[in-house]
Amino acid sequence: MLISPPFLPDRQNHTEEQWLNAAMASAPEGVFPVSRHFVWHGGVHLLAPMGNANANSSLPVRAIADGTIVFLRRPTPRSELPDHPQRYPNGWTDNGTIVLRHQTDIGEGSQATDITFYSVYQHLGAIEPGINQGQRLARKTVLGTAGQIDGQTERRIHFEIVCDDENQRKLMGRSTGEVNVALNGRSDAVFGDIYVRIPAGTAVYAEQPPHNVTAPTAPAVHTTTEDYYVGIRYAGGLGTIGHRGDAYVTTYRRDGAAVDARTLEEPDAEYDMYGRATSISRAYPASGRPAPSAVYELLRFGRVIHSAYETLTPTDVPHWRKVRYPGGEGWVNLNAQGTTKFSDADFPQWRGWRVVDDDTNTDSRCESRLIRMELDSNGDGETSLAERGARLADAETRRRLSKTVCRFPSEWNPATFDVRWAWTTARANPNEEAIADESGFKDLRRYVNALSIDCPEFLAAEWHWEPKEFIRHFRRCMWLSTAEMVQCLPNGAGVPRFQAMTERLTRGHETAQQILPPGMAVALNTTRRKYLIHNDRRSAHFFGQVCLETDHLQTVREYASGNAYDMAVDPAKARELGNTQPGDGPRFKGRGVIQLTGKGLYQQYGTYRGMDFTTSGRHLLLQSDAYVSCDAAGFYWIAERTRDRIANTNPGGRRYRWVLDGHVGINRRADASRFITLANAAEVDADVLSVTLQVNRAALHIDERRTFFRAAYYQLSDDTIRAANIENLRPI
């Protein structure tokens, strides 16, 4: 899912959280999911930030994701007539409205793909002239400008996100209740923080035990007395330079409270994961070593999730991690018997997520016991207007309510007005008030009708998400639908059309010269997820190299015969690549989405996977199996020893020499990027060269690699400035 806020201010040097807060600043009114009258309110009111280049005008409203317009109403011209429906109750309210239907994926399998949800942009003051009903739009497309609500002069919109029953189940992995902590969480979708439940009675040790020891002989310094949830957050390339590969470990109680306000930081944990997985594997006897690839998944996800390809043998390989407990810190085996594993894709209750479906009334009032308890500050079972108003103004209450996913009918349905609003003419109990007399009720009806949305498919979607939290949460899921992935490509010569590319990445493609195995879109996603190549910069660098190496995602086998790498043709080059036998050149020619070339690299990848890719025709798996083809590239991406290219001063020798920088893994190079937008052309060029030199020492086709990077970065990032002369491949 690719998703962004409806306003896109300049990133500057803000952190992700700072930028999201600036992009989606809440108005004082318009709180999710209820108003102070206990009326369901399906979205939030967002203030339009001021312009990036023009501080005297507000930023435009943009599509939050690729989508199709299923409802559009251009705003009614402003009227000064006092009895105009849109002047109710306190001033002018714009009624320009757009509803977009979005279709995307968050993982693999039927319960994580083909997900549909809707975004609503209400109270637009203007809609772009070229925007029309039924039109398919790309994410970041300008829809219009924010308007007025109830006479407020500061521009704002009502913004909401909804889905139906089926898609709520797909998005959350359940339709009601809480995550079952006795079993592992979902594996079809895994993103965000990783969580491991350690049960009461877990032993904590002062020092890290040896890699292969599951039952240390040293005495425990602490034994837990309650269940804890250990959260592991990998920086994933975000944050300040120098910390973009760190990990952060927090221990939570069942109620979500951290046992210690201080988070444990593991410097360079991402960059060191391959080395750590290899060390754990080597701690076992050679005859019974777990594959480093499976151990890597244990460290990355807390468990093996790609079980069709990876097996952890022995199954009890320990995962020692330092954690905090009340009063101290120590080492815990996160793969001990009785532990269970989850991720943010499970919407766990210890992180505040709650499903609210206990209101069976058909009117617009909130009768949910859970929501009412949140607003009952003194716990007497009753809430006054003042009490509710104070609670809804409280930042902590808003934060808790933002993680409720609530089922209730849409407030925009013109056909159900009387059923939903009849209660407003009568006092329901001493703490309620009648908010409309007969005349006021008619005015309310006219006002609601002026803002109504007559769109059956949208009105049938009754699950409401706090839209800011929805965006914040799913921005951590960088799994791309096939349509989103194809759009990472530039549109131009040599690139098949959009539909042809989506079919190739799904079904495969083969000619005499080209081969692309079926399932490439899924395999590219699993590789990006496993190796943390999932923020916009890392992903753009990865796609920039992959698209060049595969000739626009068309082949995972190099075009050359491989004879040039054979002992009979170039013995020195052959030995450098590990090709020692006649025929090794063609046999171990470049394969994979980043081409592994030479028997030596095939052997290294085999060691990592615990398999032999050099005999019995298994070398061909790098071109016939999508998972292997992509995972081999992921292995190269994390295992390559990075180096700098230094110009030689000796005019008679080689032009360059290579100096190892002491690090392993290309993510670190991608994380060193310093450019702010694609407009910083020189910085972008330097960054792409730095990464390219780790993949192709000669930096061949560097201009094409830069084009691929720029196209991918524009697609994946929130940048609204497109690189000159580069258009992305689009379905429209």
C-alpha positions in Angstrom: 0.0 0.0 0.0 1.3 3.4 -1.0 -0.4 6.1 0.9 0.3 9.7 1.9 -1.5 12.6 3.6 -4.0 14.8 1.7 -1.7 17.8 2.1 2.0 17.5 1.2 4.2 20.2 2.7 7.9 20.2 2.1 9.7 17.6 4.0 12.7 19.8 5.0 14.6 18.0 7.7 11.6 16.8 9.6 11.3 13.3 11.0 8.5 11.2 9.7 6.4 12.0 12.7 7.1 15.7 12.7 6.2 15.8 9.0 3.0 13.9 9.4 1.9 16.2 12.2 2.6 19.2 10.0 0.8 17.6 7.0 -2.3 16.6 9.0 -2.9 19.3 11.6 -6.2 18.8 13.3 -8.8 21.6 13.8 -10.1 22.0 17.3 -13.5 20.7 16.2 -14.3 17.6 14.1 -13.0 14.9 16.3 -13.1 11.1 15.6 -15.2 9.2 16.2 -17.8 11.3 18.1 -18.9 14.9 18.7 -19.7 16.3 22.2 -23.3 15.5 21.5 -22.3 11.9 21.3 -23.1 11.9 17.5 -20.9 9.5 15.5 -18.4 11.5 13.4 -16.7 9.4 10.8 -13.6 11.5 10.2 -11.5 14.5 11.3 -11.3 18.1 10.3 -7.8 19.0 9.0 -6.4 22.5 8.6 -4.8 23.2 5.3 -1.1 24.0 5.7 0.2 27.2 4.1 2.0 26.9 0.8 5.5 25.7 0.3 6.5 28.5 -2.0 3.7 30.9 -1.3 3.1 31.5 2.4 -0.1 33.5 1.6 -2.0 30.6 0.1 -2.8 27.1 1.5 -1.5 23.9 0.0 -3.9 22.0 -2.4 -5.7 18.8 -1.4 -4.3 15.7 -3.0 -5.3 12.1 -3.5 -3.9 10.0 -0.7 -3.5 6.9 -2.9 -4.1 5.7 -6.5 -7.9 5.6 -6.9 -11.0 6.1 -8.9 -13.5 8.9 -8.4 -16.8 7.3 -7.4 -18.5 10.6 -6.3 -17.9 14.2 -7.2 -19.8 17.3 -6.4 -18.4 20.7 -7.4 -18.9 23.3 -4.7 -22.0 25.5 -4.7 -21.1 29.1 -5.2 -21.0 31.0 -2.0 -24.3 32.8 -1.1 -24.8 35.6 1.4 -28.5 34.8 1.8 -29.1 34.2 5.5 -31.4 31.3 5.0 -29.2 29.4 2.5 -28.9 25.8 3.6 -25.1 26.0 3.7 -25.1 28.9 6.1 -26.5 26.6 8.9 -25.8 26.8 11.8 -23.2 29.6 12.2 -21.8 30.5 8.8 -20.9 29.3 5.3 -19.9 25.7 4.7 -18.5 24.6 1.4 -20.0 21.4 -0.1 -17.4 20.4 -2.7 -16.9 16.7 -2.3 -14.8 13.9 -3.8 -14.9 10.2 -2.9 -12.1 8.0 -4.1 -12.2 4.2 -4.3 -8.7 2.7 -3.6 -7.6 -0.9 -4.4 -4.3 -2.2 -3.1 -2.5 -5.0 -1.3 -0.8 -5.2 2.1 0.7 -8.7 1.7 0.3 -12.0 -0.2 -2.7 -14.4 -0.3 -6.4 -13.8 -0.6 -6.8 -12.1 2.8 -4.1 -9.5 2.2 -4.7 -8.6 -1.5 -7.4 -6.9 -3.6 -8.3 -4.6 -0.6 -10.8 -1.8 -1.2 -11.2 1.3 0.9 -12.6 4.8 0.3 -11.3 8.3 1.1 -13.6 11.3 1.5 -12.6 14.9 0.9 -15.5 17.0 2.0 -15.9 20.8 2.2 -13.7 21.5 -0.8 -13.8 25.2 -1.8 -12.7 24.4 -5.4 -12.1 21.3 -7.5 -9.6 21.2 -10.3 -11.3 21.6 -13.7 -9.8 18.4 -15.2 -11.1 16.2 -12.3 -14.2 14.3 -13.3 -16.5 11.5 -12.1 -15.1 8.0 -12.9 -11.6 9.2 -13.5 -8.6 7.2 -12.4 -6.1 9.2 -10.5 -2.6 8.7 -9.3 -1.5 9.3 -5.7 -0.5 12.9 -5.1 -2.8 14.2 -7.9 -4.2 17.7 -7.0 -7.9 17.4 -6.3 -8.7 21.0 -5.4 -8.5 23.4 -2.4 -9.8 23.3 1.1 -12.9 25.4 1.9 -14.8 26.6 4.8 -16.7 24.8 7.6 -19.3 26.6 9.6 -18.0 30.1 8.8 -14.4 29.4 9.9 -12.0 31.5 7.9 -9.0 29.2 8.2 -9.3 26.7 5.3 -10.0 23.1 6.3 -11.6 19.9 5.1 -13.5 17.0 6.6 -11.4 13.9 5.8 -12.4 10.3 6.4 -11.4 6.7 5.4 -14.0 3.8 5.4 -14.3 0.2 4.2 -16.8 -2.6 4.3 -16.9 -5.8 6.3 -14.8 -7.9 4.0 -12.1 -5.3 3.7 -12.0 -4.5 7.4 -11.2 -8.2 8.0 -8.5 -8.1 5.4 -7.0 -4.9 6.8 -7.0 -5.9 10.4 -6.7 -9.7 10.1 -9.9 -10.1 12.3 -13.4 -8.7 12.3 -13.9 -8.4 16.1 -12.3 -8.8 19.5 -8.6 -8.9 20.2 -5.6 -10.7 18.8 -5.3 -14.3 20.1 -2.0 -14.1 21.9 -1.7 -17.9 22.3 -1.0 -18.2 18.6 1.4 -16.4 16.3 -0.1 -13.5 14.4 -0.7 -13.3 10.7 2.1 -14.1 8.3 0.3 -13.1 5.0 0.9 -9.4 6.0 3.8 -8.4 8.3 4.9 -4.8 8.7 6.0 -2.2 11.2 7.2 -3.2 14.7 7.7 -6.9 15.5 6.4 -8.1 18.9 7.2 -11.2 20.9 5.0 -12.2 23.8 7.2 -13.7 26.6 5.0 -15.5 29.1 5.1 -15.1 32.9 7.9 -17.3 34.3 10.5 -16.3 31.6 14.1 -16.3 32.8 16.2 -13.2 32.3 20.0 -13.4 32.3 22.6 -10.8 33.2 24.9 -11.6 30.3 24.2 -12.8 26.7 24.4 -16.6 26.6 26.3 -18.3 23.7 24.5 -18.2 20.3 23.6 -21.9 20.4 22.7 -22.2 24.1 19.0 -22.5 24.9 19.3 -23.4 28.6 22.1 -21.3 30.2 23.7 -22.7 33.3 24.2 -19.2 34.8 21.4 -18.3 37.3 18.7 -16.0 36.1 18.8 -12.4 37.5 15.0 -12.1 37.2 12.0 -14.2 36.4 9.0 -12.4 34.9 5.7 -12.5 36.9 3.4 -11.4 34.1 3.2 -11.6 30.3 5.3 -9.0 28.5 5.3 -7.9 24.8 8.8 -7.1 23.5 8.5 -4.7 20.6 11.4 -4.4 18.1 11.4 -1.4 15.8 13.9 -1.2 13.0 14.7 2.3 11.9 14.4 1.1 8.3 16.5 3.9 6.8 14.5 6.7 8.6 15.8 9.2 11.1 19.1 11.0 11.3 22.2 9.8 9.4 24.2 7.5 11.7 21.0 6.0 13.2 19.1 4.8 10.1 20.2 1.2 10.7 19.5 1.1 14.5 16.9 -1.0 16.3 14.8 0.0 19.3 13.5 -2.4 21.8 10.6 -1.6 24.2 8.9 -3.9 26.7 5.1 -3.4 27.0 2.6 -4.7 29.5 -0.7 -6.1 28.5 -2.3 -2.6 28.8 0.3 -1.1 26.5 2.3 0.7 29.2 6.0 0.5 28.7 7.7 -1.1 31.7 10.4 1.5 31.4 10.2 4.9 29.7 13.7 4.4 28.3 14.0 2.5 25.0 16.9 0.2 24.5 18.8 1.2 21.4 20.8 -1.3 19.3 23.2 0.7 17.1 23.5 -0.7 13.5 21.3 -3.7 14.3 20.0 -3.8 10.8 23.4 -3.5 9.2 24.8 -6.2 11.5 21.9 -8.6 11.1 23.6 -10.7 8.3 26.8 -11.0 10.3 24.9 -11.9 13.4 22.8 -14.6 11.6 26.0 -16.0 10.1 27.7 -16.1 13.6 24.7 -17.9 15.1 24.7 -20.5 12.3 28.5 -21.1 12.8 28.0 -21.6 16.5 26.5 -25.0 15.7 28.5 -28.0 14.5 29.0 -28.1 10.7 26.8 -31.2 10.4 23.8 -29.5 12.0 24.0 -25.8 11.2 20.8 -23.8 10.7 20.8 -21.9 7.4 21.8 -18.3 8.0 18.9 -17.2 5.8 16.4 -18.8 8.2 18.3 -17.4 11.2 18.1 -13.9 9.5 14.3 -14.3 9.4 14.3 -15.2 13.1 16.1 -12.0 13.9 14.1 -9.9 11.5 10.6 -11.2 12.2 11.0 -13.2 15.4 10.1 -16.3 13.4 10.4 -17.8 9.9 7.5 -16.4 7.8 8.6 -17.6 4.3 8.1 -21.2 5.4 7.7 -22.5 1.8 11.3 -21.6 1.2 13.0 -21.3 4.7 13.2 -23.9 7.4 14.8 -23.3 10.8 16.6 -26.4 11.8 16.9 -26.9 14.7 13.6 -25.2 15.5 14.8 -24.0 18.9 17.6 -21.8 17.7 17.7 -19.1 20.4 17.0 -15.5 19.7 18.8 -13.7 22.5 17.8 -10.1 23.0 18.4 -7.6 25.7 15.2 -6.3 27.1 14.0 -4.1 30.0 12.0 -5.5 32.9 10.7 -3.6 36.0 13.8 -2.5 37.8 16.5 -3.7 35.3 17.5 -5.2 32.0 18.8 -8.5 30.8 18.9 -11.1 28.1 15.8 -13.1 27.1 15.4 -15.9 24.6 12.7 -14.6 22.3 12.4 -18.0 20.5 11.8 -20.0 23.7 8.9 -22.4 24.0 5.7 -20.5 24.8 6.6 -17.3 23.0 4.4 -16.0 20.3 5.1 -13.5 17.6 3.2 -10.6 16.0 3.6 -7.4 14.0 1.8 -4.1 13.6 -0.2 -5.8 10.8 -2.1 -7.6 13.7 -3.3 -4.3 15.1 -2.5 -5.6 18.6 -4.5 -4.5 21.7 -1.3 -3.8 23.7 -0.6 -1.0 21.2 -4.1 0.4 21.7 -6.1 -1.0 18.8 -9.7 -1.8 19.5 -12.6 -3.0 17.3 -15.8 -1.1 18.1 -19.0 -2.8 16.8 -21.3 -2.8 19.9 -23.7 0.0 18.7 -26.7 -1.6 17.1 -28.9 1.5 17.0 -29.8 3.0 13.6 -29.7 6.7 14.6 -26.7 8.9 14.6 -26.0 8.7 18.3 -23.1 6.7 19.6 -24.3 3.9 21.9 -21.0 2.1 22.2 -20.2 1.3 25.8 -16.5 1.4 25.0 -16.6 4.9 23.5 -18.9 6.2 26.3 -16.5 4.9 28.9 -13.7 6.8 27.3 -15.6 10.1 27.8 -16.9 9.3 31.3 -14.1 11.1 33.2 -15.5 10.4 36.7 -16.8 6.9 36.1 -20.3 7.6 37.2 -21.9 6.1 34.1 -23.2 9.5 32.9 -21.5 12.2 30.8 -22.6 15.8 30.5 -21.9 18.0 27.5 -19.2 19.8 29.4 -17.6 16.5 30.4 -17.6 15.2 26.9 -16.3 18.4 25.5 -13.4 18.4 28.0 -12.5 14.8 27.2 -12.6 15.3 23.5 -10.3 18.2 23.8 -7.8 16.1 25.8 -4.8 15.0 23.6 -4.5 11.6 25.4 -8.2 10.8 24.9 -7.9 11.7 21.2 -4.9 9.5 20.9 -6.7 6.5 22.4 -9.8 7.1 20.3 -7.6 7.3 17.1 -6.9 3.6 17.4 -10.6 2.6 17.5 -12.0 1.1 14.3 -15.7 1.8 14.5 -18.7 0.4 12.7 -21.6 2.8 12.2 -23.7 4.1 9.3 -22.4 7.0 7.2 -23.4 10.5 8.2 -23.7 11.4 4.5 -26.7 9.2 3.5 -29.6 11.4 2.3 -32.1 8.5 2.5 -31.7 7.9 6.3 -31.9 11.5 7.6 -35.1 11.1 9.6 -34.1 7.9 11.2 -30.7 9.2 12.2 -31.6 12.6 13.4 -35.1 12.4 14.9 -33.6 12.2 18.4 -32.4 15.8 18.1 -35.9 17.2 18.8 -36.2 15.5 22.2 -34.2 15.3 25.4 -33.2 11.7 25.9 -32.0 12.0 29.5 -31.1 14.8 32.0 -27.6 14.9 30.6 -28.7 15.4 27.0 -30.2 18.5 25.4 -32.6 19.0 22.6 -30.5 20.6 19.8 -33.3 21.4 17.3 -36.9 22.6 17.4 -39.2 21.9 14.5 -37.9 24.8 12.5 -34.3 23.9 13.4 -34.9 20.3 12.4 -35.9 21.4 8.9 -32.8 23.7 8.7 -30.7 20.7 9.7 -32.3 18.5 7.0 -31.6 21.1 4.3 -28.0 21.5 5.5 -27.4 17.7 5.6 -29.0 17.3 2.2 -26.7 19.9 0.7 -23.7 17.9 2.0 -25.0 14.4 1.3 -23.2 11.8 -0.8 -25.5 9.7 -3.0 -23.1 6.8 -3.7 -24.4 3.4 -2.8 -21.0 1.5 -2.8 -19.5 4.1 -0.5 -22.5 4.3 1.8 -22.3 0.5 2.3 -18.9 0.8 3.8 -19.6 1.3 7.5 -16.2 0.7 9.1 -14.6 4.0 10.0 -10.9 4.5 10.6 -9.3 7.6 12.2 -7.8 8.7 8.9 -4.6 10.2 10.3 -3.8 7.0 12.2 -4.8 4.9 9.2 -2.2 6.8 7.1 0.4 6.8 9.8 0.0 3.0 10.3 -0.1 1.8 6.7 2.8 4.0 5.6 4.8 1.4 7.5 3.5 -1.2 5.1 5.6 -0.7 1.9 4.2 -3.8 0.2 3.3 -2.7 -3.3 0.4 -3.9 -5.4 1.5 -4.9 -8.8 0.0 -1.7 -10.2 1.9 0.4 -7.7 5.1 -1.5 -8.5 4.8 -1.1 -12.3 4.5 2.6 -11.9 8.1 2.7 -10.5 9.2 2.3 -14.1 9.8 5.3 -16.3 7.6 5.6 -19.4 9.7 5.5 -22.5 11.5 3.5 -25.1 12.1 -0.1 -24.2 9.4 -0.3 -21.6 6.3 -2.4 -22.4 2.9 -0.8 -21.7 1.3 -0.8 -18.3 -1.0 -3.7 -18.8 1.8 -5.9 -20.4 4.1 -5.1 -17.4 1.5 -6.0 -14.8 0.8 -9.3 -16.6 4.5 -10.1 -16.8 5.2 -9.5 -13.1 2.2 -11.7 -12.3 2.3 -14.5 -14.9 5.9 -14.4 -16.1 7.4 -13.9 -19.5 9.7 -16.0 -21.7 11.3 -15.6 -25.1 14.5 -17.0 -26.6 16.4 -14.1 -25.0 14.3 -13.1 -21.9 13.0 -15.0 -19.0 10.9 -13.7 -16.1 9.4 -16.4 -13.8 5.8 -16.1 -12.6 5.1 -14.4 -9.3 7.8 -11.7 -9.6 5.7 -8.9 -8.0 5.2 -11.0 -4.8 8.8 -12.1 -4.8 10.1 -8.5 -5.1 7.9 -7.5 -2.2 9.0 -10.4 0.0 12.6 -9.5 -0.7 12.1 -5.9 0.2 10.2 -6.8 3.3 12.8 -9.4 4.5 15.8 -7.2 3.9 14.2 -3.9 5.1 14.4 -2.4 1.7 11.2 -0.7 2.2 11.4 3.1 2.8 11.3 5.3 -0.3 15.1 5.9 -0.7 16.2 2.3 -0.1 13.4 1.0 -2.4 14.2 3.5 -5.1 17.9 2.6 -5.0 17.0 -1.1 -5.1 14.5 -0.6 -8.0 17.0 1.7 -9.8 19.6 -1.2 -9.9 17.1 -4.0 -10.5 15.4 -2.2 -13.4 18.7 -1.8 -15.1 20.0 -5.3 -14.4 16.7 -6.8 -15.6 16.3 -4.6 -18.7 13.2 -2.8 -17.4 12.0 -5.9 -15.4 11.9 -8.1 -18.5 14.6 -10.7 -17.8 16.4 -12.3 -14.8 19.1 -13.9 -17.0 21.8 -11.9 -18.7 21.8 -11.7 -22.4 25.5 -12.6 -22.8 26.4 -16.2 -23.2 28.8 -16.3 -20.2 31.7 -17.6 -22.4 33.7 -14.6 -21.5 33.9 -15.8 -17.9 35.1 -19.3 -18.8 38.6 -20.7 -18.1 39.1 -21.3 -21.8 38.6 -17.7 -22.7 39.8 -15.6 -19.7 41.4 -17.7 -17.0 42.1 -14.7 -14.7 38.6 -13.4 -14.9 37.2 -17.0 -14.5 39.3 -17.6 -11.3 38.2 -14.2 -9.9 34.6 -15.4 -10.3 35.2 -18.9 -8.9 34.8 -20.6 -12.3 37.3 -23.4 -12.2 35.8 -26.0 -14.6 35.2 -25.9 -18.3 31.7 -24.6 -19.0 31.4 -22.8 -15.7 31.2 -19.4 -17.5 27.9 -20.2 -19.3 26.7 -22.4 -16.4 27.1 -19.6 -13.8 26.3 -16.6 -16.0 24.5 -13.6 -14.5 21.1 -14.6 -13.0 18.7 -12.9 -10.6 17.2 -9.5 -10.4 20.7 -8.3 -9.4 22.8 -10.7 -11.4 24.9 -13.1 -9.4 27.7 -13.9 -11.7 30.3 -16.7 -11.2 30.3 -20.0 -9.3 31.8 -18.2 -6.3 28.7 -16.1 -5.7 26.4 -19.0 -6.4 28.2 -21.0 -3.7 28.1 -18.0 -1.3 24.3 -17.7 -1.8 24.0 -21.5 -1.4 25.8 -21.3 2.0 23.5 -18.6 3.1 20.4 -20.6 2.1 21.7 -23.9 3.3 21.4 -25.3 -0.2 23.6 -26.2 -3.2 23.0 -24.0 -6.2 25.9 -25.4 -8.2 24.9 -29.0 -9.0 22.0 -31.0 -10.4 20.8 -28.0 -12.5 19.9 -26.0 -9.3 21.8 -23.0 -10.7 18.8 -22.5 -13.0 16.5 -21.8 -10.0 17.9 -18.3 -10.1 16.1 -17.8 -13.3 13.1 -20.1 -13.0 12.0 -19.5 -9.4 10.9 -15.9 -8.6 11.6 -16.2 -4.9 15.1 -17.5 -5.5 15.8 -14.9 -8.2 14.8 -12.0 -5.9 16.2 -13.4 -2.6 19.6 -13.9 -4.2 19.6 -10.2 -5.0 18.5 -9.5 -1.4 21.4 -11.6 -0.2 23.8 -9.6 -2.3 22.3 -6.4 -1.0 22.9 -7.2 2.6 26.1 -9.3 2.3 28.2 -7.2 -0.1 31.3 -5.6 1.4 31.0 -2.0 0.4 33.9 0.0 -0.9 35.0 3.4 -2.2 36.4 4.1 -5.7 39.5 6.2 -5.5 41.2 7.8 -8.5 44.7 6.6 -9.1 47.4 9.3 -9.5 49.6 7.0 -11.6 48.8 7.8 -15.2 50.2 4.5 -16.5 48.1 2.2 -14.2 44.5 1.6 -13.7 42.2 4.6 -13.5 40.8 3.6 -10.1 41.5 1.6 -7.1 39.1 0.2 -4.6 39.2 0.6 -0.8 37.0 -1.4 1.5 35.1 0.9 3.9 34.9 -1.7 6.6 31.1 -2.1 6.2 28.8 -4.8 4.9 25.4 -4.2 3.1 24.2 -1.7 0.5 21.4 -0.3 2.7 24.0 1.7 4.6 25.0 3.4 1.3 21.4 4.1 0.5 20.9 5.6 4.0 23.7 8.0 3.4 21.6 10.0 0.9 21.4 13.7 1.8 19.2 15.1 -0.9 15.9 16.6 0.1 14.0 16.5 -3.2 14.6 15.3 -6.7 15.3 19.0 -7.5 18.7 18.4 -5.8 20.1 16.9 -9.0 23.8 16.9 -8.1 23.2 15.2 -4.8 20.9 12.6 -6.4 23.5 11.8 -9.0 26.2 11.3 -6.4 23.9 9.1 -4.3 23.0 6.9 -7.2 26.7 6.5 -8.2 27.6 5.6 -4.6 25.1 2.7 -4.6 25.8 1.7 -8.2 29.5 1.2 -7.5 28.5 -1.6 -5.0 26.6 -3.4 -7.8 28.6 -2.6 -10.9 32.2 -1.6 -10.3 32.4 0.1 -13.7 29.2 2.0 -13.1 28.0 1.0 -16.5 24.8 2.6 -17.8 24.9 5.1 -14.9 22.6 7.6 -16.6 20.0 4.9 -17.0 20.3 3.8 -13.4 19.8 7.4 -12.4 16.7 7.6 -14.5 15.3 4.4 -13.0 16.1 5.8 -9.5 14.4 9.1 -10.1 11.3 7.4 -11.5 11.0 5.0 -8.6 11.7 7.7 -6.0 9.0 9.9 -7.4 6.5 7.0 -7.3 7.4 5.9 -3.8 8.1 9.1 -2.1 6.0 12.1 -1.1 8.0 14.4 -3.4 5.7 16.5 -5.6 8.6 17.7 -7.8 9.1 15.3 -10.8 12.5 15.0 -12.3 12.8 16.8 -15.6 11.9 14.8 -18.7 10.9 11.6 -16.7 7.3 10.4 -16.7 6.3 7.3 -14.8 4.5 4.4 -16.5 0.8 4.9 -15.7 -2.4 3.0 -16.3 -4.1 6.2 -17.5 
